[in-house]
Amino acid sequence: MADKIQFNALLSKLIVTKEGRRIGYVKDVLFETSTGELISIVLKDPTPYVKNLNLEKTKENEYLIPYSAIIAIGDFVIVSEEDLI
């Protein structure tokens, strides 16, 4: 993963599993205010495949991708499906 990435560069990036399955797009990020640690990515436009995954949801019923599942951030956000099931 890159050492630094600007927040606005992350917004609207496509999120895919390392197997190539589309999950959705980055809507927002959640972080710990005291440490600045990234906790989760909020999904925008989740695909039907997301229902097969065991994802946490926000109070607004939006899906969350845990930071621990992120493998790489480049043209896409690549996540480990094993860490989502």
N, C-alpha and C positions, 0 to 999 in steps of 0.2 A: 504494500500500500504506500502511496506517496507520503512523504513526511508532512507536507502541508497542502491543504486544498481550501479554497475560499468557499464559504457557505453557499453563496449564490451560484457557484459552479456545480454544486451538488443537486440543487433543485431541478426537478423535472428529468433527471437522468433515469434511464430505463434500468430496472432491477431484474436480473436474470440469475438463475441457478448456474452452478458450474457445468451442469448437464445441458444448459441452453434453454431451459423452460422460462418463459416470461412470467414475472410475478406482478409487475406494476411499475409505477414511477415514484420518485422521491417527492413527497409533498412537504415534509418538514423533518426536523430532527429534534430529539429530546436529549437533554444533557443535564448533568448534575450541576446545580448552580454554584455550589461551594467549591468544586474542584474543576469544573469545565469538562469533565469526562463525558464523552458521548455514550448515551445509553441505548437509544433506538432510533430507527428511521421510521417515519410515518408514511404509509403507502397511499398513493393516489391512484385511482383507476385500477384497483386490483383485478387480476384476471380470474376466471372461474377456478383455475388450478389452486388458488390460495385456500379454498375451502378444504383441500386435502391436507393442509399443513396445520400444525398446532401452534397458531400465532396468538399472542396476547392482543388485546384490543384496548383502545382508549375509552374514556367515558362517552365519547361521541361515536363509538362503534367503528373506529378506524383501526385497521390492522397495523401492527408494529413488527418490524424486523429488528431483532436484537443485534447490537454492535458485534457481539461475539461471533455472529454468523457471517460477517463481512470478510471476504477473502481479498478483494481488490476493488479499487475505484479508479476508473479510467474513462473510456467512452461510455462504459456501463458500470453499474454497481454489481459486482459478482458476489453471490452468497452461497454458502454451503447448505445444501438441502438437508443434509444429515443433522445439522444444528437447528433445523426448523421443525423437524418431525417429532 
